[in-house]
Amino acid sequence: METTCTAEAVLAALAEADATAVPTSRLAAALGVPKPYVTVHLQQLALEGRVGFNTHRGVRRWRLTRAGWSAAAALSG
């Protein structure tokens, strides 16, 4: 299993979700890494204002903010 994960990879995975709030477990599965690896980057991106989240029935769901969309667009070229 691949155990490297970057903030850029997390942003790209959220951008692929196209404005849908995505659970951490789904992001981890899409990136092929353990959930704690993704959580670290999501928390850092949240502190930077690039992602936001909501919690429903105990599941935290993440989505890109405007700043996150700008960053994801810059990464994709």
DSSP file (Angstrom, degrees, kcal/mol; ACC not computed):
  #  RESIDUE AA STRUCTURE BP1 BP2  ACC     N-H-->O    O-->H-N    N-H-->O    O-->H-N    TCO  KAPPA ALPHA  PHI   PSI    X-CA   Y-CA   Z-CA
    1    1 A M              0   0    0      0, 0.0     2,-0.3     0, 0.0    32,-0.1   0.000 360.0 360.0 360.0 138.7    0.0    0.0    0.0
    2    2 A E        -     0   0    0     30,-0.3    29,-0.0     1,-0.1     0, 0.0  -0.584 360.0-176.3 -72.8 129.1    1.2    3.5   -0.8
    3    3 A T        +     0   0    0     -2,-0.3     2,-0.4    30,-0.1    -1,-0.1   0.211  48.0  99.7-117.0  16.0    1.8    5.4    2.4
    4    4 A T        +     0   0    0      2,-0.0     2,-0.3    29,-0.0    -2,-0.0  -0.847  43.3 170.5-101.6 141.7    2.7    8.8    1.0
    5    5 A C        -     0   0    0     -2,-0.4     2,-0.3    32,-0.1     3,-0.0  -0.992  10.7-166.0-148.8 137.6    0.2   11.6    0.9
    6    6 A T     >  -     0   0    0     -2,-0.3     4,-1.9     1,-0.1     5,-0.1  -0.853  34.5-117.1-124.0 161.4    0.5   15.3    0.2
    7    7 A A  H  > S+     0   0    0     -2,-0.3     4,-2.6     1,-0.2     5,-0.2   0.869 117.5  56.3 -61.7 -36.0   -1.8   18.2    0.7
    8    8 A E  H  > S+     0   0    0      1,-0.2     4,-2.4     2,-0.2    -1,-0.2   0.896 105.5  49.9 -63.4 -40.4   -1.8   18.7   -3.1
    9    9 A A  H  > S+     0   0    0      2,-0.2     4,-2.2     1,-0.2    -1,-0.2   0.883 110.8  50.0 -65.4 -38.0   -3.1   15.1   -3.6
   10   10 A V  H  X S+     0   0    0     -4,-1.9     4,-2.3     2,-0.2    -2,-0.2   0.922 110.4  49.6 -66.5 -44.0   -5.8   15.7   -1.0
   11   11 A L  H  X S+     0   0    0     -4,-2.6     4,-2.4     1,-0.2    -2,-0.2   0.920 111.3  49.7 -59.2 -43.8   -6.8   19.0   -2.8
   12   12 A A  H  X S+     0   0    0     -4,-2.4     4,-1.9     1,-0.2    -1,-0.2   0.901 109.7  50.7 -63.4 -41.0   -6.9   17.1   -6.1
   13   13 A A  H  X S+     0   0    0     -4,-2.2     4,-0.8     1,-0.2    -1,-0.2   0.889 111.8  47.5 -64.8 -38.8   -9.1   14.3   -4.7
   14   14 A L  H  < S+     0   0    0     -4,-2.3     3,-0.5     1,-0.2     4,-0.4   0.880 108.9  54.3 -69.3 -36.8  -11.5   16.9   -3.3
   15   15 A A  H >< S+     0   0    0     -4,-2.4     3,-1.3     1,-0.2    -2,-0.2   0.875 103.7  56.1 -63.8 -36.2  -11.6   18.7   -6.6
   16   16 A E  H 3< S+     0   0    0     -4,-1.9    -1,-0.2     1,-0.3    -2,-0.2   0.779  96.5  64.4 -65.2 -25.8  -12.5   15.5   -8.3
   17   17 A A  T 3< S-     0   0    0     -4,-0.8     3,-0.4    -3,-0.5    -1,-0.3   0.652 101.9-140.5 -73.1 -13.9  -15.5   15.2   -6.0
   18   18 A D    <   -     0   0    0     -3,-1.3    -3,-0.1    -4,-0.4    -2,-0.1   0.953  65.9 -36.5  55.0  66.3  -16.8   18.4   -7.7
   19   19 A A  S    S+     0   0    0     -5,-0.4     2,-0.4     1,-0.2    -1,-0.2   0.568 103.6 132.1  69.3  12.6  -18.3   20.4   -4.7
   20   20 A T        -     0   0    0     -3,-0.4     2,-0.5    -6,-0.3    -1,-0.2  -0.774  65.2-114.9 -93.2 138.9  -19.6   17.3   -2.9
   21   21 A A        -     0   0    0     -2,-0.4    42,-0.2    -3,-0.1    32,-0.1  -0.625  39.0-159.1 -72.6 123.9  -18.9   16.9    0.8
   22   22 A V  E     -A   62   0A   0     40,-3.1    40,-3.0    -2,-0.5     2,-0.0  -0.906  12.8-124.4-115.6 128.6  -16.7   13.9    1.0
   23   23 A P  E  >  -A   61   0A   0      0, 0.0     4,-1.8     0, 0.0     3,-0.5  -0.348  25.1-118.5 -65.8 150.3  -16.1   11.7    4.1
   24   24 A T  H  > S+     0   0    0     36,-1.1     4,-2.7     1,-0.2     5,-0.2   0.877 113.5  57.3 -55.8 -40.9  -12.5   11.2    5.2
   25   25 A S  H  > S+     0   0    0      1,-0.2     4,-2.2     2,-0.2    -1,-0.2   0.869 105.2  50.2 -63.4 -36.3  -12.7    7.5    4.6
   26   26 A R  H  > S+     0   0    0     -3,-0.5     4,-2.3     2,-0.2    -1,-0.2   0.894 110.9  49.1 -68.7 -39.1  -13.7    8.0    1.0
   27   27 A L  H  X S+     0   0    0     -4,-1.8     4,-2.2     2,-0.2    -2,-0.2   0.922 110.8  50.7 -63.4 -43.6  -10.7   10.3    0.4
   28   28 A A  H  X>S+     0   0    0     -4,-2.7     5,-1.9     1,-0.2     4,-1.3   0.910 111.6  47.7 -61.0 -42.2   -8.4    7.8    2.1
   29   29 A A  H  <5S+     0   0    0     -4,-2.2    -1,-0.2     2,-0.2    -2,-0.2   0.903 110.8  51.2 -65.8 -40.6   -9.7    5.0   -0.2
   30   30 A A  H  <5S+     0   0    0     -4,-2.3    -1,-0.2     1,-0.2    -2,-0.2   0.860 116.7  40.4 -64.6 -35.0   -9.4    7.2   -3.3
   31   31 A L  H  <5S-     0   0    0     -4,-2.2    -1,-0.2     2,-0.2    -2,-0.2   0.615 106.6-127.6 -88.9 -13.2   -5.8    8.1   -2.4
   32   32 A G  T  <5 +     0   0    0     -4,-1.3   -30,-0.3     1,-0.3    -3,-0.2   0.842  68.8 114.8  71.2  34.2   -4.9    4.5   -1.2
   33   33 A V  S   <S-     0   0    0     -5,-1.9    -1,-0.3    -6,-0.2    -2,-0.2  -0.895  74.2 -85.5-130.3 160.7   -3.6    5.7    2.1
   34   34 A P    >>  -     0   0    0      0, 0.0     4,-1.1     0, 0.0     3,-1.1  -0.324  42.4-112.7 -64.4 150.1   -4.6    5.2    5.8
   35   35 A K  H 3> S+     0   0    0      1,-0.3     4,-2.5     2,-0.2     3,-0.3   0.842 112.7  59.5 -54.7 -41.4   -7.2    7.6    7.1
   36   36 A P  H 3> S+     0   0    0      0, 0.0     4,-1.8     0, 0.0    -1,-0.3   0.839 100.6  57.1 -60.7 -30.7   -4.8    9.3    9.6
   37   37 A Y  H <> S+     0   0    0     -3,-1.1     4,-1.1     1,-0.2    -2,-0.2   0.910 111.6  41.9 -64.4 -41.2   -2.5   10.3    6.8
   38   38 A V  H  X S+     0   0    0     -4,-1.1     4,-2.7    -3,-0.3     5,-0.2   0.892 109.6  58.4 -72.0 -40.5   -5.4   12.2    5.1
   39   39 A T  H  X S+     0   0    0     -4,-2.5     4,-2.6     1,-0.2     5,-0.2   0.880 101.3  55.2 -59.0 -40.8   -6.7   13.7    8.3
   40   40 A V  H  X S+     0   0    0     -4,-1.8     4,-1.8     1,-0.2    -1,-0.2   0.932 112.4  42.5 -58.3 -46.6   -3.4   15.4    9.0
   41   41 A H  H  X S+     0   0    0     -4,-1.1     4,-2.7     2,-0.2    -2,-0.2   0.884 112.4  53.2 -70.4 -37.9   -3.5   17.1    5.7
   42   42 A L  H  X S+     0   0    0     -4,-2.7     4,-2.2     1,-0.2    -2,-0.2   0.912 109.1  49.4 -63.2 -41.4   -7.2   18.0    5.9
   43   43 A Q  H  X S+     0   0    0     -4,-2.6     4,-1.9     2,-0.2    -1,-0.2   0.903 112.5  47.6 -64.4 -40.5   -6.7   19.6    9.3
   44   44 A Q  H  X S+     0   0    0     -4,-1.8     4,-1.5    -5,-0.2    -2,-0.2   0.912 111.9  49.7 -66.0 -42.5   -3.8   21.7    8.0
   45   45 A L  H  <>S+     0   0    0     -4,-2.7     5,-2.6     1,-0.2     6,-0.8   0.852 108.7  53.7 -65.0 -33.8   -5.7   22.7    4.9
   46   46 A A  H ><5S+     0   0    0     -4,-2.2     3,-1.0     4,-0.2    -1,-0.2   0.897 106.1  52.0 -66.5 -40.2   -8.6   23.7    7.1
   47   47 A L  H 3<5S+     0   0    0     -4,-1.9    -1,-0.2     1,-0.3    -2,-0.2   0.833 109.6  50.3 -63.6 -31.6   -6.3   25.9    9.2
   48   48 A E  T 3<5S-     0   0    0     -4,-1.5    -1,-0.3    -5,-0.1    -2,-0.2   0.549 116.8-117.1 -81.7  -8.5   -5.2   27.5    5.9
   49   49 A G  T < 5S+     0   0    0     -3,-1.0    18,-0.4    -4,-0.4    19,-0.4   0.648  83.7 116.4  82.4  15.6   -8.9   28.1    4.9
   50   50 A R  S   <S+     0   0    0     -5,-2.6    15,-2.2    17,-0.2     2,-0.3   0.707  75.3  31.3 -90.8 -21.4   -8.7   25.8    1.8
   51   51 A V  E     -B   64   0A   0     -6,-0.8     2,-0.3    13,-0.3    13,-0.2  -0.960  63.0-166.2-133.0 154.3  -11.2   23.2    3.0
   52   52 A G  E     -B   63   0A   0     11,-2.8    11,-2.3    -2,-0.3     2,-0.3  -0.828   9.4-160.4-127.4 170.4  -14.2   23.3    5.2
   53   53 A F  E     -B   62   0A   0     -2,-0.3     2,-0.3     9,-0.2     9,-0.2  -0.978  11.4-161.9-148.1 160.7  -16.2   20.5    6.8
   54   54 A N  E     -B   61   0A   0      7,-2.0     7,-3.2    -2,-0.3     2,-0.5  -0.955  18.1-136.7-135.6 158.6  -19.5   19.6    8.3
   55   55 A T  E     +B   60   0A   0     -2,-0.3     2,-0.4     5,-0.2     5,-0.2  -0.971  21.7 175.6-120.5 127.9  -20.4   16.7   10.6
   56   56 A H  E >  S-B   59   0A   0      3,-2.1     3,-1.6    -2,-0.5    -2,-0.0  -0.985  73.0 -13.5-134.6 122.4  -23.5   14.7   10.1
   57   57 A R  T 3  S-     0   0    0     -2,-0.4    -1,-0.1     1,-0.3     3,-0.1   0.847 129.1 -53.6  54.3  38.0  -24.3   11.7   12.2
   58   58 A G  T 3  S+     0   0    0      1,-0.2     2,-0.6     0, 0.0    -1,-0.3   0.496 113.0 116.4  81.8   3.8  -20.8   11.6   13.5
   59   59 A V  E <   - B   0  56A   0     -3,-1.6    -3,-2.1   -36,-0.0     2,-0.5  -0.925  58.0-142.0-110.0 122.5  -19.2   11.6   10.0
   60   60 A R  E     - B   0  55A   0     -2,-0.6   -36,-1.1    -5,-0.2     2,-0.4  -0.707  17.6-164.6 -83.5 127.2  -17.0   14.5    9.1
   61   61 A R  E     -AB  23  54A   0     -7,-3.2    -7,-2.0    -2,-0.5     2,-0.3  -0.947   4.6-152.3-116.9 133.7  -17.4   15.5    5.5
   62   62 A W  E     +AB  22  53A   0    -40,-3.0   -40,-3.1    -2,-0.4     2,-0.3  -0.750  16.2 171.5-108.8 149.4  -14.9   17.8    3.7
   63   63 A R  E     - B   0  52A   0    -11,-2.3   -11,-2.8    -2,-0.3     2,-0.2  -0.977  35.5 -98.1-149.6 159.3  -15.3   20.2    0.8
   64   64 A L  E     - B   0  51A   0     -2,-0.3   -13,-0.3   -13,-0.2     2,-0.1  -0.528  29.8-146.8 -78.5 143.9  -13.2   22.8   -0.9
   65   65 A T     >  -     0   0    0    -15,-2.2     4,-2.6    -2,-0.2     5,-0.2  -0.383  40.6 -89.8 -91.2-179.6  -13.6   26.5   -0.1
   66   66 A R  H  > S+     0   0    0      1,-0.2     4,-2.2     2,-0.2     5,-0.2   0.919 132.5  50.2 -59.3 -42.1  -13.1   29.2   -2.7
   67   67 A A  H  > S+     0   0    0    -18,-0.4     4,-2.3     1,-0.2    -1,-0.2   0.884 109.9  51.3 -63.2 -37.5   -9.4   29.4   -1.7
   68   68 A G  H  > S+     0   0    0    -19,-0.4     4,-2.7   -18,-0.3    -2,-0.2   0.896 108.1  50.8 -65.9 -41.1   -9.2   25.6   -2.1
   69   69 A W  H  X S+     0   0    0     -4,-2.6     4,-2.4     2,-0.2    -2,-0.2   0.906 111.0  49.7 -62.4 -40.8  -10.7   25.7   -5.6
   70   70 A S  H  X S+     0   0    0     -4,-2.2     4,-2.1     2,-0.2    -2,-0.2   0.919 112.6  46.8 -63.1 -43.3   -8.2   28.4   -6.5
   71   71 A A  H  X S+     0   0    0     -4,-2.3     4,-1.9     2,-0.2    -2,-0.2   0.905 112.6  49.4 -65.3 -41.4   -5.3   26.2   -5.2
   72   72 A A  H  X S+     0   0    0     -4,-2.7     4,-1.9     1,-0.2    -2,-0.2   0.892 111.0  50.0 -65.5 -39.2   -6.6   23.1   -6.9
   73   73 A A  H  X S+     0   0    0     -4,-2.4     4,-0.7     1,-0.2    -1,-0.2   0.890 109.6  51.1 -66.3 -38.7   -7.0   25.0  -10.2
   74   74 A A  H  < S+     0   0    0     -4,-2.1     3,-0.4     1,-0.2    -1,-0.2   0.865 110.2  50.3 -65.8 -35.6   -3.4   26.3   -9.9
   75   75 A L  H  < S+     0   0    0     -4,-1.9    -1,-0.2     1,-0.2    -2,-0.2   0.867 107.0  53.7 -69.4 -36.4   -2.1   22.8   -9.3
   76   76 A S  H  <        0   0    0     -4,-1.9    -1,-0.2    -5,-0.1    -2,-0.2   0.612 360.0 360.0 -79.5  -9.6   -3.9   21.3  -12.3
   77   77 A G     <        0   0    0     -4,-0.7    -3,-0.2    -3,-0.4    -2,-0.1   0.434 360.0 360.0 116.1 360.0   -2.3   23.9  -14.6
